[in-house]
């Protein structure tokens, strides 16, 4: 099992709650836990300092193919 901690980032979780400072625990490529600042941090194989960065776990999917043509008035029908 490989564990990674993204430590001290600004967490935006997609629920509409305000952003907060915290850490994100990833185990074997899956989000295992979100830990708010001030809570004890688990031991991990590696830690990445995310101070000053935004962490948006699991709700932003940048995958796309051709949906950029949809705003065109004459876009092809699929």
C-alpha positions, 0 to 999 in steps of 0.5 A: 500500500502506498500512502501520500499526504497533500499537507496544508492545502486550501481544501474545496470539497465541492459541497458548497461549504467554505474552503478550509485549510487541511490535508488530503490522504491518498492510499493506493490512488484513492482518496482515503481521508480529508483532515482539517488543520489542527488534527493529527496527521497520519504517517505516510510514505510521502508528503507533499506540501500544498501550502498556498495551493488549492486542493479540489478532491474528486469533483473536478473532471477535466476530461473532455473530447469535443464538447467544446463545439456544443456552443456553436449554433451549427454544431454537428449532431451526435 
